Structures are given as C-alpha cells and as structure tokens.
C-alpha cells in the first residue's frame, strides 16, 4: 500500500476558510452584477419598442 492511501487531508485553517468564503462571496457578487447588467440592457432594448406601440 502507498503512503498517500492513509493520508487524511488536514482541515483548512480559519484563515483558509475565510479566504475561501470571501472568494465565493466575490464570485456571487460578480454573477449578480452580470445578471443586473443583462436585465438593464433588456429593459433598455424593450423601451423603444414600447414607445413605438403607443
């Protein structure tokens, strides 16, 4: 048997956990910005069409 078969990974340190959580939060924020920009672009594109129908 190999040594790494018995190797248990160490739990992350509090600092590593914090960094990972902050990275995840940043990723969620980037995705939220991307979605909001898409919504605003869609609303802007539909605005002239709504005015033309009146």
C-alpha positions as CSV (number, residue, x, y, z in Angstrom):
1,X,0.0,0.0,0.0
2,X,1.1,3.5,-0.6
3,X,1.6,6.2,2.0
4,X,-1.0,8.5,0.4
5,X,-3.7,5.9,0.8
6,X,-3.5,6.5,4.5
7,X,-3.1,10.3,4.2
8,X,-6.1,12.2,5.6
9,X,-6.2,15.8,4.4
10,X,-5.9,18.4,7.2
11,X,-9.0,20.6,7.8
12,X,-8.5,24.1,6.5
13,X,-7.3,26.7,8.9
14,X,-9.6,29.5,9.9
15,X,-7.7,31.9,7.6
16,X,-8.1,29.5,4.6
17,X,-11.8,29.1,5.4
18,X,-12.2,32.9,5.5
19,X,-10.3,33.4,2.2
20,X,-12.4,30.7,0.5
21,X,-15.6,32.3,1.8
22,X,-14.6,35.7,0.6
23,X,-13.8,34.3,-2.8
24,X,-17.2,32.6,-3.0
25,X,-18.8,35.9,-2.0
26,X,-16.9,37.8,-4.6
27,X,-18.0,35.2,-7.3
28,X,-21.6,35.6,-6.2
29,X,-21.4,39.4,-6.4
30,X,-19.8,39.2,-9.9
31,X,-22.7,37.0,-11.0
32,X,-25.2,39.4,-9.5
33,X,-23.7,42.3,-11.3
34,X,-23.7,40.3,-14.6
35,X,-27.4,39.5,-14.2
36,X,-28.3,43.1,-13.3
37,X,-26.5,44.4,-16.3
38,X,-28.3,41.9,-18.5
39,X,-31.7,43.0,-17.0
40,X,-30.9,46.6,-17.6
41,X,-29.8,46.0,-21.1
42,X,-33.0,44.0,-21.8
43,X,-35.2,46.8,-20.3
44,X,-33.3,49.4,-22.4
45,X,-33.8,47.4,-25.6
46,X,-37.5,47.0,-24.9
47,X,-38.2,50.6,-24.1
48,X,-38.2,51.9,-27.7
49,X,-40.4,49.1,-28.8
50,X,-42.9,50.0,-26.1
51,X,-42.9,53.7,-27.1
52,X,-43.4,52.8,-30.8
53,X,-46.6,50.8,-29.9
54,X,-48.3,53.8,-28.3
